[in-house]
Amino acid sequence: MASLLSCSTCVVSSKPSFLIPGWGSKPRTRWGSIGLTIAPQTERRRSRALAVVSRASRVVFRDLDADDFRHPLDKQNTLLLRTIPGLNELGKALLGPVTEQVMLLENIGTSVLVSETQLPDLHKLMVEAAKVLNTEAPDLYVRQNSVPNAYTLAVSGRKPFIVVHTSLVELLSRRELQAVLAHELGHLKCDHGVWLTFANIITLGAYSVPGLGAMIAQSLEEQLFRWLRAAELTCDRAALLVAQDPKVVISVLMKLAGGCPSLSDQLSIDAFLEQARSYDKASSSPIGWYIRNAQTRQLSHPLPVLRAREIDEWSRSHEYRFLLKRAAQLEDSLNV
């Protein structure tokens, strides 16, 4: 079946799109930077040394299956989508070869293809992330754009590819950028392509179908958005499996919520998690619960503070620690 997958790492959007809006930032960090800020020379060397140690000590999930880290809400809402009669046929009708070709040419014609000889540092980050997640590395493109964003496209019969905007590269450290790539790889690993296609085409394109379009979109929109938000939680877990440090993933979410290169050294992960706990407390009352549901119902991505809280909790879960232990044991057995 023809499929075209789109995902953005940007935090929220009222409707999903192939390029979910973000915001610009002034260039500051460089391709090779490791830390969250540009430090003095001695501190930079120390940070790089620590980063090398961290990467060397990471485990590789050689037998990782998508269901090993899939969020329960992702599983639940995927099953609900599969019960909708005619959804596959509707997707085929709305997504034709012309649409696929337009999206394909639009992205590869205006970007730089990353390889071993073209932006090799980024290429290495992608290959490493794919290896850790036990999946094939797709093509990676860098596109000039002032909106910090990353998304994935999987066109039927073609190798999938990930697109990263230059402003996102400037906003994030090297490890954070790899976490973003891992998030996008999570969508491919979990085979989210079909449902993300429906979410984009039905909730956007179906409105243009005479007579039937609006009715279809209205009946499916809320359920698709609910699934989209759950799928993002799954892929945040994929990011953690590659980073193997919850602070890296949470820092990405914090920067997308309200960061810029000039303020990186003033951001606090602990304060951001406390902000998440404050949000939970404020929304625990009946009125707060109603406002929270109304606030998130039309969002394609969960609120950034809630994503941060989710990844913080999963990093301390038995499930996550079991995956790390299993991977380490397998690696030890292979090295004997």
Salt bridges, closest charged atoms under 4 A:
GLU43 OE2 - ARG46 NH2 2.56
ASP63 OD2 - ARG326 NE 3.66
ASP67 OD1 - ARG70 NE 2.75
ASP68 OD2 - ARG326 NH2 2.90
ASP74 OD2 - ARG70 NH1 3.77
ASP74 OD2 - HIS192 NE2 2.91
GLU106 OE2 - ARG143 NH2 2.61
GLU128 OE1 - ARG58 NH2 3.58
ASP139 OD1 - LYS159 NZ 3.50
GLU176 OE1 - LYS255 NZ 2.92
GLU221 OE2 - LYS15 NZ 2.80
GLU222 OE2 - ARG226 NH2 3.24
GLU222 OE2 - ARG297 NE 3.92
GLU232 OE1 - HIS183 NE2 2.85
GLU232 OE2 - HIS187 NE2 3.17
GLU232 OE1 - HIS301 NE2 3.45
GLU232 OE1 - ARG307 NH2 3.91
ASP236 OD1 - HIS183 ND1 3.04
ASP236 OD1 - ARG307 NH2 2.83
ASP245 OD2 - ARG175 NH1 3.99
GLU274 OE1 - ARG277 NH2 3.16
ASP280 OD1 - ARG292 NH1 3.48
ASP280 OD2 - ARG309 NE 2.92
GLU310 OE1 - HIS71 NE2 3.07
GLU310 OE2 - ARG309 NH1 3.35
ASP312 OD2 - ARG316 NH2 2.81
GLU319 OE1 - ARG237 NH1 3.87
